[in-house]
Amino acid sequence: MRPTDHLRALAADDWQAATRHPFTDALADGTLPADRMLAYLQQDHLFIDGFVRLLASAIANAPSLPDAIPAAQFLGLISGPENTYFLRAIDALGGTCEPPAPAAPITAEFQALMAQAARSGRYEQMLAVLVVAEWSYLDWATPHADKAADLPFWFGEWITLHSGEGFEGVVAYLRSQLDSAWHTLDDDAKHAVETTFRHAVTLERRFFDAAQSGFPSP
């Protein structure tokens, strides 16, 4: 079994809940209320800053230039087309990014985990968070990819950004990096990766739970 498959198996229940969630089902069939999508996007957009810093830290800690280049290319996508999507979609739904929305409690927890991984100096810790963030989104979005063209862009483009050959390649790269790093770790470091991976999956599920029920005030 691949190390990343092992890690996902450790978090199987939360993974299933996060990637087959009523919130994303409603998003993909176009029945999600506009106010819930707006609140979700405003909270998700708050991750851009921390995610860029985490991904940049992973690039800096990659073992070689060939290991770093795919992440650097992905960084351009996050800071370019994905960030632009947020601005367009939030505006179309009647919201604003300036000033940014206050971070909901679950958002703040996830921001803290990203910051902790970025500061750790441990490549495998950075990858554990990155793999969960991107692989879980590929998993939920892929079954809905054929619906995207028929949806309003704030639904359809969000699905398209997280499915298809290009994004599959990003996830394959991140998984391969974590698989390779895993084999260099001692038992304590492997346990630390397991803990971080499972925590990140739990936060993904809780984030979708909050998006479904309505984010509480910070």
HELIX and SHEET records of a PDB file:
HELIX    1   1 PRO A    3  LEU A   10  1                                   8    
HELIX    2   2 ALA A   12  THR A   19  1                                   8    
HELIX    3   3 PRO A   22  ASP A   29  1                                   8    
HELIX    4   4 ALA A   34  HIS A   45  1                                  12    
HELIX    5   5 PHE A   47  ASN A   61  1                                  15    
HELIX    6   6 LEU A   65  LEU A   77  1                                  13    
HELIX    7   7 ILE A   78  GLU A   82  3                                   5    
HELIX    8   8 ASN A   83  ALA A   92  1                                  10    
HELIX    9   9 PRO A  105  ARG A  119  1                                  15    
HELIX   10  10 TYR A  123  ALA A  141  1                                  19    
HELIX   11  11 THR A  142  ASP A  150  5                                   9    
HELIX   12  12 PHE A  153  LEU A  161  1                                   9    
HELIX   13  13 GLY A  164  TRP A  182  1                                  19    
HELIX   14  14 ASP A  187  SER A  213  1                                  27    
END                                                                             
